[in-house]
Amino acid sequence: MEVFEFASVTYCTNIPRGDFPSDDEAELVATQVGEAFQTKLRASHFAEDIAVIRVEYGVGCIMTTITLGASIAALYKFVRDYPKFRPGLLLLFKDLNGIYVKLKRPESKGSTYLARDDVPDCKELEAIADGSKAGTRKAAKVTKRAKRRSDGVGT
């Protein structure tokens, strides 16, 4: 199934004061946040329509960005029913607020909160769907592992 990127959500994981996470530690946290999000997504009514395309992280506090995609059929369904879907999608994003993730040291945990959601408005979603249908928008490649963000955001 071809999926097209349409939204992203970023979570901030606060780490204990004085700690600076390594890339390995940030990847571990991003993986845990990504898995928790996917578990919530599978249990939601969006399970058939939305896929996680990639999970990226940046360090400082640990910023985990989850990018979402959908098939062309799901995008058109979203455009048509978006006013009904949007509140549920935002609740799904906020559902991870307050979860604790383990850091590399067994005694250390960090709490995770929604930092930003980039959910498009109706006009943007229509443009994404139209571009996907017309073939001017390339399908996204789904990745399985958390990766360090390459644009320097969150560092």
Phi and psi in radians as a Rosetta constraint file:
Dihedral C 1 N 2 CA 2 C 2 CIRCULARHARMONIC -1.434 0.35
Dihedral N 2 CA 2 C 2 N 3 CIRCULARHARMONIC 2.320 0.35
Dihedral C 2 N 3 CA 3 C 3 CIRCULARHARMONIC -2.103 0.35
Dihedral N 3 CA 3 C 3 N 4 CIRCULARHARMONIC 2.562 0.35
Dihedral C 3 N 4 CA 4 C 4 CIRCULARHARMONIC -2.089 0.35
Dihedral N 4 CA 4 C 4 N 5 CIRCULARHARMONIC 2.313 0.35
Dihedral C 4 N 5 CA 5 C 5 CIRCULARHARMONIC -1.123 0.35
Dihedral N 5 CA 5 C 5 N 6 CIRCULARHARMONIC 2.317 0.35
Dihedral C 5 N 6 CA 6 C 6 CIRCULARHARMONIC -2.391 0.35
Dihedral N 6 CA 6 C 6 N 7 CIRCULARHARMONIC -0.246 0.35
Dihedral C 6 N 7 CA 7 C 7 CIRCULARHARMONIC -2.798 0.35
Dihedral N 7 CA 7 C 7 N 8 CIRCULARHARMONIC 2.877 0.35
Dihedral C 7 N 8 CA 8 C 8 CIRCULARHARMONIC -2.576 0.35
Dihedral N 8 CA 8 C 8 N 9 CIRCULARHARMONIC 2.779 0.35
Dihedral C 8 N 9 CA 9 C 9 CIRCULARHARMONIC -2.404 0.35
Dihedral N 9 CA 9 C 9 N 10 CIRCULARHARMONIC 2.423 0.35
Dihedral C 9 N 10 CA 10 C 10 CIRCULARHARMONIC -2.076 0.35
Dihedral N 10 CA 10 C 10 N 11 CIRCULARHARMONIC 2.296 0.35
Dihedral C 10 N 11 CA 11 C 11 CIRCULARHARMONIC -1.977 0.35
Dihedral N 11 CA 11 C 11 N 12 CIRCULARHARMONIC 2.474 0.35
Dihedral C 11 N 12 CA 12 C 12 CIRCULARHARMONIC -1.859 0.35
Dihedral N 12 CA 12 C 12 N 13 CIRCULARHARMONIC 2.219 0.35
Dihedral C 12 N 13 CA 13 C 13 CIRCULARHARMONIC -1.891 0.35
Dihedral N 13 CA 13 C 13 N 14 CIRCULARHARMONIC 1.967 0.35
Dihedral C 13 N 14 CA 14 C 14 CIRCULARHARMONIC -1.316 0.35
Dihedral N 14 CA 14 C 14 N 15 CIRCULARHARMONIC 2.364 0.35
Dihedral C 14 N 15 CA 15 C 15 CIRCULARHARMONIC -1.952 0.35
Dihedral N 15 CA 15 C 15 N 16 CIRCULARHARMONIC 2.804 0.35
Dihedral C 15 N 16 CA 16 C 16 CIRCULARHARMONIC -0.969 0.35
Dihedral N 16 CA 16 C 16 N 17 CIRCULARHARMONIC 2.478 0.35
Dihedral C 16 N 17 CA 17 C 17 CIRCULARHARMONIC -0.961 0.35
Dihedral N 17 CA 17 C 17 N 18 CIRCULARHARMONIC 2.391 0.35
Dihedral C 17 N 18 CA 18 C 18 CIRCULARHARMONIC 1.565 0.35
Dihedral N 18 CA 18 C 18 N 19 CIRCULARHARMONIC -0.202 0.35
Dihedral C 18 N 19 CA 19 C 19 CIRCULARHARMONIC -1.578 0.35
Dihedral N 19 CA 19 C 19 N 20 CIRCULARHARMONIC 2.504 0.35
Dihedral C 19 N 20 CA 20 C 20 CIRCULARHARMONIC -2.199 0.35
Dihedral N 20 CA 20 C 20 N 21 CIRCULARHARMONIC 2.017 0.35
Dihedral C 20 N 21 CA 21 C 21 CIRCULARHARMONIC -1.242 0.35
Dihedral N 21 CA 21 C 21 N 22 CIRCULARHARMONIC 2.503 0.35
Dihedral C 21 N 22 CA 22 C 22 CIRCULARHARMONIC -1.387 0.35
Dihedral N 22 CA 22 C 22 N 23 CIRCULARHARMONIC 2.993 0.35
Dihedral C 22 N 23 CA 23 C 23 CIRCULARHARMONIC -1.062 0.35
Dihedral N 23 CA 23 C 23 N 24 CIRCULARHARMONIC -0.694 0.35
Dihedral C 23 N 24 CA 24 C 24 CIRCULARHARMONIC -1.070 0.35
Dihedral N 24 CA 24 C 24 N 25 CIRCULARHARMONIC -0.756 0.35
Dihedral C 24 N 25 CA 25 C 25 CIRCULARHARMONIC -1.168 0.35
Dihedral N 25 CA 25 C 25 N 26 CIRCULARHARMONIC -0.737 0.35
Dihedral C 25 N 26 CA 26 C 26 CIRCULARHARMONIC -1.122 0.35
Dihedral N 26 CA 26 C 26 N 27 CIRCULARHARMONIC -0.691 0.35
Dihedral C 26 N 27 CA 27 C 27 CIRCULARHARMONIC -1.124 0.35
Dihedral N 27 CA 27 C 27 N 28 CIRCULARHARMONIC -0.711 0.35
Dihedral C 27 N 28 CA 28 C 28 CIRCULARHARMONIC -1.049 0.35
Dihedral N 28 CA 28 C 28 N 29 CIRCULARHARMONIC -0.811 0.35
Dihedral C 28 N 29 CA 29 C 29 CIRCULARHARMONIC -1.111 0.35
Dihedral N 29 CA 29 C 29 N 30 CIRCULARHARMONIC -0.812 0.35
Dihedral C 29 N 30 CA 30 C 30 CIRCULARHARMONIC -1.053 0.35
Dihedral N 30 CA 30 C 30 N 31 CIRCULARHARMONIC -0.681 0.35
Dihedral C 30 N 31 CA 31 C 31 CIRCULARHARMONIC -1.110 0.35
Dihedral N 31 CA 31 C 31 N 32 CIRCULARHARMONIC -0.761 0.35
Dihedral C 31 N 32 CA 32 C 32 CIRCULARHARMONIC -1.116 0.35
Dihedral N 32 CA 32 C 32 N 33 CIRCULARHARMONIC -0.769 0.35
Dihedral C 32 N 33 CA 33 C 33 CIRCULARHARMONIC -1.128 0.35
Dihedral N 33 CA 33 C 33 N 34 CIRCULARHARMONIC -0.771 0.35
Dihedral C 33 N 34 CA 34 C 34 CIRCULARHARMONIC -1.054 0.35
Dihedral N 34 CA 34 C 34 N 35 CIRCULARHARMONIC -0.749 0.35
Dihedral C 34 N 35 CA 35 C 35 CIRCULARHARMONIC -1.166 0.35
Dihedral N 35 CA 35 C 35 N 36 CIRCULARHARMONIC -0.697 0.35
Dihedral C 35 N 36 CA 36 C 36 CIRCULARHARMONIC -1.100 0.35
Dihedral N 36 CA 36 C 36 N 37 CIRCULARHARMONIC -0.724 0.35
Dihedral C 36 N 37 CA 37 C 37 CIRCULARHARMONIC -1.116 0.35
Dihedral N 37 CA 37 C 37 N 38 CIRCULARHARMONIC -0.777 0.35
Dihedral C 37 N 38 CA 38 C 38 CIRCULARHARMONIC -1.118 0.35
Dihedral N 38 CA 38 C 38 N 39 CIRCULARHARMONIC -0.611 0.35
Dihedral C 38 N 39 CA 39 C 39 CIRCULARHARMONIC -1.097 0.35
Dihedral N 39 CA 39 C 39 N 40 CIRCULARHARMONIC -0.810 0.35
Dihedral C 39 N 40 CA 40 C 40 CIRCULARHARMONIC -1.096 0.35
Dihedral N 40 CA 40 C 40 N 41 CIRCULARHARMONIC -0.711 0.35
Dihedral C 40 N 41 CA 41 C 41 CIRCULARHARMONIC -1.102 0.35
Dihedral N 41 CA 41 C 41 N 42 CIRCULARHARMONIC -0.760 0.35
Dihedral C 41 N 42 CA 42 C 42 CIRCULARHARMONIC -1.098 0.35
Dihedral N 42 CA 42 C 42 N 43 CIRCULARHARMONIC -0.513 0.35
Dihedral C 42 N 43 CA 43 C 43 CIRCULARHARMONIC -1.522 0.35
Dihedral N 43 CA 43 C 43 N 44 CIRCULARHARMONIC -0.079 0.35
Dihedral C 43 N 44 CA 44 C 44 CIRCULARHARMONIC -1.682 0.35
Dihedral N 44 CA 44 C 44 N 45 CIRCULARHARMONIC 2.971 0.35
Dihedral C 44 N 45 CA 45 C 45 CIRCULARHARMONIC -1.339 0.35
Dihedral N 45 CA 45 C 45 N 46 CIRCULARHARMONIC 0.039 0.35
Dihedral C 45 N 46 CA 46 C 46 CIRCULARHARMONIC -1.625 0.35
Dihedral N 46 CA 46 C 46 N 47 CIRCULARHARMONIC -0.032 0.35
Dihedral C 46 N 47 CA 47 C 47 CIRCULARHARMONIC -0.957 0.35
Dihedral N 47 CA 47 C 47 N 48 CIRCULARHARMONIC -0.660 0.35
Dihedral C 47 N 48 CA 48 C 48 CIRCULARHARMONIC -1.420 0.35
Dihedral N 48 CA 48 C 48 N 49 CIRCULARHARMONIC -0.287 0.35
Dihedral C 48 N 49 CA 49 C 49 CIRCULARHARMONIC -1.848 0.35
Dihedral N 49 CA 49 C 49 N 50 CIRCULARHARMONIC -0.479 0.35
Dihedral C 49 N 50 CA 50 C 50 CIRCULARHARMONIC -2.036 0.35
Dihedral N 50 CA 50 C 50 N 51 CIRCULARHARMONIC 2.453 0.35
Dihedral C 50 N 51 CA 51 C 51 CIRCULARHARMONIC -2.197 0.35
Dihedral N 51 CA 51 C 51 N 52 CIRCULARHARMONIC 2.588 0.35
Dihedral C 51 N 52 CA 52 C 52 CIRCULARHARMONIC -1.482 0.35
Dihedral N 52 CA 52 C 52 N 53 CIRCULARHARMONIC 2.111 0.35
Dihedral C 52 N 53 CA 53 C 53 CIRCULARHARMONIC -1.468 0.35
Dihedral N 53 CA 53 C 53 N 54 CIRCULARHARMONIC -0.835 0.35
Dihedral C 53 N 54 CA 54 C 54 CIRCULARHARMONIC -2.710 0.35
Dihedral N 54 CA 54 C 54 N 55 CIRCULARHARMONIC 2.772 0.35
Dihedral C 54 N 55 CA 55 C 55 CIRCULARHARMONIC -2.188 0.35
Dihedral N 55 CA 55 C 55 N 56 CIRCULARHARMONIC 2.173 0.35
Dihedral C 55 N 56 CA 56 C 56 CIRCULARHARMONIC -2.186 0.35
Dihedral N 56 CA 56 C 56 N 57 CIRCULARHARMONIC 2.746 0.35
Dihedral C 56 N 57 CA 57 C 57 CIRCULARHARMONIC -2.391 0.35
Dihedral N 57 CA 57 C 57 N 58 CIRCULARHARMONIC 2.744 0.35
Dihedral C 57 N 58 CA 58 C 58 CIRCULARHARMONIC -2.366 0.35
Dihedral N 58 CA 58 C 58 N 59 CIRCULARHARMONIC 2.746 0.35
Dihedral C 58 N 59 CA 59 C 59 CIRCULARHARMONIC -1.941 0.35
Dihedral N 59 CA 59 C 59 N 60 CIRCULARHARMONIC 2.935 0.35
Dihedral C 59 N 60 CA 60 C 60 CIRCULARHARMONIC 2.376 0.35
Dihedral N 60 CA 60 C 60 N 61 CIRCULARHARMONIC -1.861 0.35
Dihedral C 60 N 61 CA 61 C 61 CIRCULARHARMONIC -1.371 0.35
Dihedral N 61 CA 61 C 61 N 62 CIRCULARHARMONIC 2.929 0.35
Dihedral C 61 N 62 CA 62 C 62 CIRCULARHARMONIC -1.633 0.35
Dihedral N 62 CA 62 C 62 N 63 CIRCULARHARMONIC 2.023 0.35
Dihedral C 62 N 63 CA 63 C 63 CIRCULARHARMONIC -1.744 0.35
Dihedral N 63 CA 63 C 63 N 64 CIRCULARHARMONIC 2.046 0.35
Dihedral C 63 N 64 CA 64 C 64 CIRCULARHARMONIC -1.902 0.35
Dihedral N 64 CA 64 C 64 N 65 CIRCULARHARMONIC 2.114 0.35
Dihedral C 64 N 65 CA 65 C 65 CIRCULARHARMONIC -1.915 0.35
Dihedral N 65 CA 65 C 65 N 66 CIRCULARHARMONIC 2.179 0.35
Dihedral C 65 N 66 CA 66 C 66 CIRCULARHARMONIC -1.888 0.35
Dihedral N 66 CA 66 C 66 N 67 CIRCULARHARMONIC 2.104 0.35
Dihedral C 66 N 67 CA 67 C 67 CIRCULARHARMONIC -1.749 0.35
Dihedral N 67 CA 67 C 67 N 68 CIRCULARHARMONIC 2.295 0.35
Dihedral C 67 N 68 CA 68 C 68 CIRCULARHARMONIC -1.869 0.35
Dihedral N 68 CA 68 C 68 N 69 CIRCULARHARMONIC 2.604 0.35
Dihedral C 68 N 69 CA 69 C 69 CIRCULARHARMONIC -2.454 0.35
Dihedral N 69 CA 69 C 69 N 70 CIRCULARHARMONIC 2.928 0.35
Dihedral C 69 N 70 CA 70 C 70 CIRCULARHARMONIC -2.621 0.35
Dihedral N 70 CA 70 C 70 N 71 CIRCULARHARMONIC 2.761 0.35
Dihedral C 70 N 71 CA 71 C 71 CIRCULARHARMONIC -1.258 0.35
Dihedral N 71 CA 71 C 71 N 72 CIRCULARHARMONIC 2.931 0.35
Dihedral C 71 N 72 CA 72 C 72 CIRCULARHARMONIC -1.038 0.35
Dihedral N 72 CA 72 C 72 N 73 CIRCULARHARMONIC -0.768 0.35
Dihedral C 72 N 73 CA 73 C 73 CIRCULARHARMONIC -1.060 0.35
Dihedral N 73 CA 73 C 73 N 74 CIRCULARHARMONIC -0.739 0.35
Dihedral C 73 N 74 CA 74 C 74 CIRCULARHARMONIC -1.188 0.35
Dihedral N 74 CA 74 C 74 N 75 CIRCULARHARMONIC -0.638 0.35
Dihedral C 74 N 75 CA 75 C 75 CIRCULARHARMONIC -1.080 0.35
Dihedral N 75 CA 75 C 75 N 76 CIRCULARHARMONIC -0.758 0.35
Dihedral C 75 N 76 CA 76 C 76 CIRCULARHARMONIC -1.141 0.35
Dihedral N 76 CA 76 C 76 N 77 CIRCULARHARMONIC -0.658 0.35
Dihedral C 76 N 77 CA 77 C 77 CIRCULARHARMONIC -1.084 0.35
Dihedral N 77 CA 77 C 77 N 78 CIRCULARHARMONIC -0.731 0.35
Dihedral C 77 N 78 CA 78 C 78 CIRCULARHARMONIC -1.102 0.35
Dihedral N 78 CA 78 C 78 N 79 CIRCULARHARMONIC -0.787 0.35
Dihedral C 78 N 79 CA 79 C 79 CIRCULARHARMONIC -1.033 0.35
Dihedral N 79 CA 79 C 79 N 80 CIRCULARHARMONIC -0.799 0.35
Dihedral C 79 N 80 CA 80 C 80 CIRCULARHARMONIC -1.121 0.35
Dihedral N 80 CA 80 C 80 N 81 CIRCULARHARMONIC -0.773 0.35
Dihedral C 80 N 81 CA 81 C 81 CIRCULARHARMONIC -1.903 0.35
Dihedral N 81 CA 81 C 81 N 82 CIRCULARHARMONIC 0.302 0.35
Dihedral C 81 N 82 CA 82 C 82 CIRCULARHARMONIC -0.966 0.35
Dihedral N 82 CA 82 C 82 N 83 CIRCULARHARMONIC -0.749 0.35
Dihedral C 82 N 83 CA 83 C 83 CIRCULARHARMONIC -1.003 0.35
Dihedral N 83 CA 83 C 83 N 84 CIRCULARHARMONIC -0.517 0.35
Dihedral C 83 N 84 CA 84 C 84 CIRCULARHARMONIC -1.411 0.35
Dihedral N 84 CA 84 C 84 N 85 CIRCULARHARMONIC -0.604 0.35
Dihedral C 84 N 85 CA 85 C 85 CIRCULARHARMONIC -1.324 0.35
Dihedral N 85 CA 85 C 85 N 86 CIRCULARHARMONIC -0.658 0.35
Dihedral C 85 N 86 CA 86 C 86 CIRCULARHARMONIC -0.924 0.35
Dihedral N 86 CA 86 C 86 N 87 CIRCULARHARMONIC -0.878 0.35
Dihedral C 86 N 87 CA 87 C 87 CIRCULARHARMONIC -1.052 0.35
Dihedral N 87 CA 87 C 87 N 88 CIRCULARHARMONIC -0.669 0.35
Dihedral C 87 N 88 CA 88 C 88 CIRCULARHARMONIC -1.193 0.35
Dihedral N 88 CA 88 C 88 N 89 CIRCULARHARMONIC -0.644 0.35
Dihedral C 88 N 89 CA 89 C 89 CIRCULARHARMONIC -1.146 0.35
Dihedral N 89 CA 89 C 89 N 90 CIRCULARHARMONIC -0.735 0.35
Dihedral C 89 N 90 CA 90 C 90 CIRCULARHARMONIC -1.158 0.35
Dihedral N 90 CA 90 C 90 N 91 CIRCULARHARMONIC -0.643 0.35
Dihedral C 90 N 91 CA 91 C 91 CIRCULARHARMONIC -1.115 0.35
Dihedral N 91 CA 91 C 91 N 92 CIRCULARHARMONIC -0.699 0.35
Dihedral C 91 N 92 CA 92 C 92 CIRCULARHARMONIC -1.037 0.35
Dihedral N 92 CA 92 C 92 N 93 CIRCULARHARMONIC -0.749 0.35
Dihedral C 92 N 93 CA 93 C 93 CIRCULARHARMONIC -1.096 0.35
Dihedral N 93 CA 93 C 93 N 94 CIRCULARHARMONIC -0.770 0.35
Dihedral C 93 N 94 CA 94 C 94 CIRCULARHARMONIC -1.304 0.35
Dihedral N 94 CA 94 C 94 N 95 CIRCULARHARMONIC -0.251 0.35
Dihedral C 94 N 95 CA 95 C 95 CIRCULARHARMONIC -1.101 0.35
Dihedral N 95 CA 95 C 95 N 96 CIRCULARHARMONIC -0.371 0.35
Dihedral C 95 N 96 CA 96 C 96 CIRCULARHARMONIC -1.541 0.35
Dihedral N 96 CA 96 C 96 N 97 CIRCULARHARMONIC -0.060 0.35
Dihedral C 96 N 97 CA 97 C 97 CIRCULARHARMONIC -0.985 0.35
Dihedral N 97 CA 97 C 97 N 98 CIRCULARHARMONIC 2.282 0.35
Dihedral C 97 N 98 CA 98 C 98 CIRCULARHARMONIC 1.546 0.35
Dihedral N 98 CA 98 C 98 N 99 CIRCULARHARMONIC -0.051 0.35
Dihedral C 98 N 99 CA 99 C 99 CIRCULARHARMONIC -1.224 0.35
Dihedral N 99 CA 99 C 99 N 100 CIRCULARHARMONIC 2.564 0.35
Dihedral C 99 N 100 CA 100 C 100 CIRCULARHARMONIC -1.775 0.35
Dihedral N 100 CA 100 C 100 N 101 CIRCULARHARMONIC 2.384 0.35
Dihedral C 100 N 101 CA 101 C 101 CIRCULARHARMONIC -2.079 0.35
Dihedral N 101 CA 101 C 101 N 102 CIRCULARHARMONIC 2.605 0.35
Dihedral C 101 N 102 CA 102 C 102 CIRCULARHARMONIC -1.456 0.35
Dihedral N 102 CA 102 C 102 N 103 CIRCULARHARMONIC 2.401 0.35
Dihedral C 102 N 103 CA 103 C 103 CIRCULARHARMONIC -1.610 0.35
Dihedral N 103 CA 103 C 103 N 104 CIRCULARHARMONIC 3.134 0.35
Dihedral C 103 N 104 CA 104 C 104 CIRCULARHARMONIC -1.067 0.35
Dihedral N 104 CA 104 C 104 N 105 CIRCULARHARMONIC -0.692 0.35
Dihedral C 104 N 105 CA 105 C 105 CIRCULARHARMONIC -1.357 0.35
Dihedral N 105 CA 105 C 105 N 106 CIRCULARHARMONIC 2.274 0.35
Dihedral C 105 N 106 CA 106 C 106 CIRCULARHARMONIC -1.016 0.35
Dihedral N 106 CA 106 C 106 N 107 CIRCULARHARMONIC -0.508 0.35
Dihedral C 106 N 107 CA 107 C 107 CIRCULARHARMONIC -1.460 0.35
Dihedral N 107 CA 107 C 107 N 108 CIRCULARHARMONIC -0.155 0.35
Dihedral C 107 N 108 CA 108 C 108 CIRCULARHARMONIC -1.748 0.35
Dihedral N 108 CA 108 C 108 N 109 CIRCULARHARMONIC 2.350 0.35
Dihedral C 108 N 109 CA 109 C 109 CIRCULARHARMONIC -2.363 0.35
Dihedral N 109 CA 109 C 109 N 110 CIRCULARHARMONIC 2.693 0.35
Dihedral C 109 N 110 CA 110 C 110 CIRCULARHARMONIC -2.194 0.35
Dihedral N 110 CA 110 C 110 N 111 CIRCULARHARMONIC 2.522 0.35
Dihedral C 110 N 111 CA 111 C 111 CIRCULARHARMONIC -1.683 0.35
Dihedral N 111 CA 111 C 111 N 112 CIRCULARHARMONIC 2.486 0.35
Dihedral C 111 N 112 CA 112 C 112 CIRCULARHARMONIC -1.981 0.35
Dihedral N 112 CA 112 C 112 N 113 CIRCULARHARMONIC 2.381 0.35
Dihedral C 112 N 113 CA 113 C 113 CIRCULARHARMONIC -2.423 0.35
Dihedral N 113 CA 113 C 113 N 114 CIRCULARHARMONIC 2.629 0.35
Dihedral C 113 N 114 CA 114 C 114 CIRCULARHARMONIC -1.097 0.35
Dihedral N 114 CA 114 C 114 N 115 CIRCULARHARMONIC 2.166 0.35
Dihedral C 114 N 115 CA 115 C 115 CIRCULARHARMONIC -1.763 0.35
Dihedral N 115 CA 115 C 115 N 116 CIRCULARHARMONIC -0.651 0.35
Dihedral C 115 N 116 CA 116 C 116 CIRCULARHARMONIC -2.845 0.35
Dihedral N 116 CA 116 C 116 N 117 CIRCULARHARMONIC 2.437 0.35
Dihedral C 116 N 117 CA 117 C 117 CIRCULARHARMONIC -2.129 0.35
Dihedral N 117 CA 117 C 117 N 118 CIRCULARHARMONIC 2.301 0.35
Dihedral C 117 N 118 CA 118 C 118 CIRCULARHARMONIC -1.912 0.35
Dihedral N 118 CA 118 C 118 N 119 CIRCULARHARMONIC 1.187 0.35
Dihedral C 118 N 119 CA 119 C 119 CIRCULARHARMONIC -1.591 0.35
Dihedral N 119 CA 119 C 119 N 120 CIRCULARHARMONIC 2.191 0.35
Dihedral C 119 N 120 CA 120 C 120 CIRCULARHARMONIC -1.233 0.35
Dihedral N 120 CA 120 C 120 N 121 CIRCULARHARMONIC 2.751 0.35
Dihedral C 120 N 121 CA 121 C 121 CIRCULARHARMONIC -1.440 0.35
Dihedral N 121 CA 121 C 121 N 122 CIRCULARHARMONIC 3.076 0.35
Dihedral C 121 N 122 CA 122 C 122 CIRCULARHARMONIC -0.985 0.35
Dihedral N 122 CA 122 C 122 N 123 CIRCULARHARMONIC -0.775 0.35
Dihedral C 122 N 123 CA 123 C 123 CIRCULARHARMONIC -1.107 0.35
Dihedral N 123 CA 123 C 123 N 124 CIRCULARHARMONIC -0.748 0.35
Dihedral C 123 N 124 CA 124 C 124 CIRCULARHARMONIC -1.117 0.35
Dihedral N 124 CA 124 C 124 N 125 CIRCULARHARMONIC -0.731 0.35
Dihedral C 124 N 125 CA 125 C 125 CIRCULARHARMONIC -1.117 0.35
Dihedral N 125 CA 125 C 125 N 126 CIRCULARHARMONIC -0.694 0.35
Dihedral C 125 N 126 CA 126 C 126 CIRCULARHARMONIC -1.076 0.35
Dihedral N 126 CA 126 C 126 N 127 CIRCULARHARMONIC -0.747 0.35
Dihedral C 126 N 127 CA 127 C 127 CIRCULARHARMONIC -1.118 0.35
Dihedral N 127 CA 127 C 127 N 128 CIRCULARHARMONIC -0.698 0.35
Dihedral C 127 N 128 CA 128 C 128 CIRCULARHARMONIC -1.112 0.35
Dihedral N 128 CA 128 C 128 N 129 CIRCULARHARMONIC -0.813 0.35
Dihedral C 128 N 129 CA 129 C 129 CIRCULARHARMONIC -1.104 0.35
Dihedral N 129 CA 129 C 129 N 130 CIRCULARHARMONIC -0.771 0.35
Dihedral C 129 N 130 CA 130 C 130 CIRCULARHARMONIC -1.104 0.35
Dihedral N 130 CA 130 C 130 N 131 CIRCULARHARMONIC -0.771 0.35
Dihedral C 130 N 131 CA 131 C 131 CIRCULARHARMONIC -1.108 0.35
Dihedral N 131 CA 131 C 131 N 132 CIRCULARHARMONIC -0.630 0.35
Dihedral C 131 N 132 CA 132 C 132 CIRCULARHARMONIC -1.181 0.35
Dihedral N 132 CA 132 C 132 N 133 CIRCULARHARMONIC -0.777 0.35
Dihedral C 132 N 133 CA 133 C 133 CIRCULARHARMONIC -1.136 0.35
Dihedral N 133 CA 133 C 133 N 134 CIRCULARHARMONIC -0.707 0.35
Dihedral C 133 N 134 CA 134 C 134 CIRCULARHARMONIC -1.318 0.35
Dihedral N 134 CA 134 C 134 N 135 CIRCULARHARMONIC -0.194 0.35
Dihedral C 134 N 135 CA 135 C 135 CIRCULARHARMONIC 1.439 0.35
Dihedral N 135 CA 135 C 135 N 136 CIRCULARHARMONIC 0.163 0.35
Dihedral C 135 N 136 CA 136 C 136 CIRCULARHARMONIC -1.498 0.35
Dihedral N 136 CA 136 C 136 N 137 CIRCULARHARMONIC -0.234 0.35
Dihedral C 136 N 137 CA 137 C 137 CIRCULARHARMONIC -1.880 0.35
Dihedral N 137 CA 137 C 137 N 138 CIRCULARHARMONIC 2.240 0.35
Dihedral C 137 N 138 CA 138 C 138 CIRCULARHARMONIC -1.419 0.35
Dihedral N 138 CA 138 C 138 N 139 CIRCULARHARMONIC 2.512 0.35
Dihedral C 138 N 139 CA 139 C 139 CIRCULARHARMONIC -1.151 0.35
Dihedral N 139 CA 139 C 139 N 140 CIRCULARHARMONIC 2.591 0.35
Dihedral C 139 N 140 CA 140 C 140 CIRCULARHARMONIC -1.472 0.35
Dihedral N 140 CA 140 C 140 N 141 CIRCULARHARMONIC 2.611 0.35
Dihedral C 140 N 141 CA 141 C 141 CIRCULARHARMONIC -1.616 0.35
Dihedral N 141 CA 141 C 141 N 142 CIRCULARHARMONIC 2.155 0.35
Dihedral C 141 N 142 CA 142 C 142 CIRCULARHARMONIC -1.398 0.35
Dihedral N 142 CA 142 C 142 N 143 CIRCULARHARMONIC 2.258 0.35
Dihedral C 142 N 143 CA 143 C 143 CIRCULARHARMONIC -1.912 0.35
Dihedral N 143 CA 143 C 143 N 144 CIRCULARHARMONIC 2.649 0.35
Dihedral C 143 N 144 CA 144 C 144 CIRCULARHARMONIC -1.709 0.35
Dihedral N 144 CA 144 C 144 N 145 CIRCULARHARMONIC -0.414 0.35
Dihedral C 144 N 145 CA 145 C 145 CIRCULARHARMONIC -1.907 0.35
Dihedral N 145 CA 145 C 145 N 146 CIRCULARHARMONIC 2.712 0.35
Dihedral C 145 N 146 CA 146 C 146 CIRCULARHARMONIC -1.272 0.35
Dihedral N 146 CA 146 C 146 N 147 CIRCULARHARMONIC 2.428 0.35
Dihedral C 146 N 147 CA 147 C 147 CIRCULARHARMONIC -2.232 0.35
Dihedral N 147 CA 147 C 147 N 148 CIRCULARHARMONIC 2.668 0.35
Dihedral C 147 N 148 CA 148 C 148 CIRCULARHARMONIC -1.209 0.35
Dihedral N 148 CA 148 C 148 N 149 CIRCULARHARMONIC 2.345 0.35
Dihedral C 148 N 149 CA 149 C 149 CIRCULARHARMONIC -1.110 0.35
Dihedral N 149 CA 149 C 149 N 150 CIRCULARHARMONIC 2.307 0.35
Dihedral C 149 N 150 CA 150 C 150 CIRCULARHARMONIC -1.562 0.35
Dihedral N 150 CA 150 C 150 N 151 CIRCULARHARMONIC -0.250 0.35
Dihedral C 150 N 151 CA 151 C 151 CIRCULARHARMONIC -1.513 0.35
Dihedral N 151 CA 151 C 151 N 152 CIRCULARHARMONIC 0.011 0.35
Dihedral C 151 N 152 CA 152 C 152 CIRCULARHARMONIC 1.470 0.35
Dihedral N 152 CA 152 C 152 N 153 CIRCULARHARMONIC -0.028 0.35
Dihedral C 152 N 153 CA 153 C 153 CIRCULARHARMONIC -1.196 0.35
Dihedral N 153 CA 153 C 153 N 154 CIRCULARHARMONIC 2.366 0.35
Dihedral C 153 N 154 CA 154 C 154 CIRCULARHARMONIC 1.485 0.35
Dihedral N 154 CA 154 C 154 N 155 CIRCULARHARMONIC 0.091 0.35
